[in-house]
């Protein structure tokens, strides 16, 4: 998705150190304990100060590869005073019988998001401080850099498919988590969107990974459904042996 000149113009006024560095990471995806794919993540910045957070889910299980099941999610944004300023968001999920997508292009001069979905096109009023489902992860990591935000519940305004919602990260516990990248003393949080949402999940965050998610676990009917665990990253994790 291209970034408009109006969006780029607002980004050019930003000249500050980013609270998170450019990096890459790879996660494994397990469904009920069996690996079905990997998520490849990239956070990068261009010469105009516009950041791109890009993810691609690649199937590794044979049946998923045959069916060409895949997903892509990306967001353009800028940092301002340690907070994400949303510019664009795009999500595409491909399956044999259908492809579902939605995307936002935020025009801050007009105060709207021009939104296109697989069902309809919309104009949604924009709110200062709103996030998309992807940069929500980054803003949570920045919030956890402040010790005062560890051990408490946090709330964010998130632009989903057709509206802006209150979404929460509830503090659950401090516990050690083991992922393919190592073992870490972490904070466990629960993301809550609404009852029954597939976007509800538990996540683990540690200072070694700059408070980004080490593990994301979706639970369905009381049982683990999808388990997404960090395999590798360009961020130096330090000593993290199990």
N, C-alpha and C positions, 0 to 999 in steps of 0.2 A: 504494500500500500504506500503510495507516495505521500509526502508531507507537503501541504500547501504552502505558498509564499507567506500567507498570513500567519500560519503556524510557525514557520521558520523565523519570521520576523520577531515573534515573541520570544523565541529561543535565543536569538542572537544577543539579547540584552543580558543573558545570564553568563557571568564569568566568576565561577567559584569552584573550589575543590568539591568533587563528588564524595558523598558519604560512603559509597561502595565502589570498588574498583571494577574495571572491565575484566571479564574472566569467562572461562568456559567450564562446563561440568557435564558429566554423564551420569544418569540414574538408571538402575534396572527397574523393570516393572514386573511384579509378580501378581498373578491372580490365583487366590486360594493356594498360595505356596509354590506355584509353578511359574517360571519366567516366561512371559509372553512378548516382551519388548524392551526397548530402551528409550529414554528421553534425553535428547541432546539439547543443551542449553548454551546460549551465548549472550553475554551482555557487552555491548560495544558502544563507542562514541565516535561521531564523525567530526569533521573539522569545524562545523558550525555549532558544535556543542549539543547536538541532538543525539540522544541515546536510543539504542534499539535493544530491546529484550526479546529474544527470539527462541522459541522452543519447537522441537519436532519430535514426535513420537514415532518410532520405527518398530515395526513388528519383527520379532525374531522367531516366534512360534510358527511352525510350518503352515498350519491352517490359516492363521492370520495373514501370512505372506501371500498365500494363494488367493485369498479373498481381497487382498490389497486394502486391508484395514489400516488407516493412518490418521494422524491428527496433527494440526499445526496451530500455534498460538503465538502472536507477536504483538509488541506494543512499542510505539515511539513516544518519547517523553523528554522533558528537561528537568534538571534539579534546580530548585529555587529555595534557598534558606533551609536546605536539608529535606525538602519535601518534593515529591513527584508532582510535576505539572503535566497532566495527561494531554497527549496530542492525537494519537490514533491507537486503535486496538482492533485486532482481527483474530477470529477463531474459525477453523475449518475442521470438521470431522467427516471422514470419508468411510463409507461402508458399502457392501455390494448393492444394496437396494436403494440407498439414498445418500446424498451429501448435504449436511447441514452446516450453515455458516452464519456469522453475524460480524459486523464491523462498525466501528465508530470513527468519525473524523470530527474533532472538536474545534470549533471556530470560537475562540475566546473573545474576539471583537464583537461577534454577534451574540455571544452567550448561549450557543446551542451546540449540540452534537448532531451531526448529520449521520443518521444510522440506517444501515441497510441490513436486512435479515433475509433468510430463506422464505419468509412469509410476507414481509412488508417493508416499506421504507418509512422512517420516522424522523421528526425533529424533536429532540429531547432537551429541555432547558439544562444548561450546565451549572454545576455548583463548584465554587472554589474549594479545593482540597479533595475533590472526588478522585477516586482511583478506578482502575479496571481490575478484573480478576487476576491478572498477571502481575502488574506493578504493586498490587496489594502485598505480595510476598516481599518485595523490596522495602516497602514502607514499614512493614512489620519488623524487618531486620534492623532498619534504622532506629525504630522506636526502642528495640531491645538493647541498643548500644547504651542507652541511659539506664543505669542500675535501678532507678526509681520505677521503671516500667517492667522490671522482672519480678514475677510473683503477683502481678495484678492482672485484671481483665482489661482488654483494650477494645475500642470500637472504631470503625471506619465507615465512610460512605463510599459505596461501590456502585459503579455504573454497570449493571448487568445487561441482558439482551434488550430490554425495552423500558427500564426504569432504574432510578438510583435507590439503593437499599442501605439500611443499617446492617452491618455485618460485624460479628464479634470474634475475638480470639480470647477464649477463657483459659486462664492459667489452671493447669492440672497438678503438676508436680515437678520436682527436680529429680532426674533419674539418669542412669547411664544407658546409652543407646549404642548398639552394635550394628554397623552397616558395612558393606564391602570395603569402604574407604578407611575403616578403623573403628575404634571405640572412643566415645566422648561423654564427658559429663555435660548433660544437656537440660534444657527446660522443655517440658512437654506442654503444648498448648492444644486447645480444641477450637478449630474454626467452625463457627455456627452461622449458617445463612438463614435457614428456616427448617422446620420439621420435614424430614423426608427428602431433603435436597441431596443430590449426588455431590454437591460441592461442600458438604460437611465433611470434615476430616480431622484427625489428630496429627500434629506435627512436632518434630523435635528440633531444637535450635541450640547451637553451642558457639561460644566466642571464637573457637578455633576456625570455624567456617563463617565468621563474621555475622553470626545469628541468622544466616540463610537456612532454609530447611535441609536437614540431613536425611530426614525420613518423613514421608507423608503416608498416612494409613487411613483408608476409607473402610468403614465398618457398615455392613448391611445385615439387618435382622440379628444383631448381636455378634456376628462373625466377621473376621477380616475378609474384605473383598479385594481391594487393590492395595498393594504395598509397594511404594516407590522409595528406593533407597540409593543413597549416593555411592557411586562406584569410584569416580575419579574427578579431579578438578585441577585447574591451573593455579588456584589459590594454595599457597603453602600452608598445610595443615599442622605442621610440627609433629611432635611425638603424639601418636594416637594408637599405640598398639593395644591389642585386647589381652 
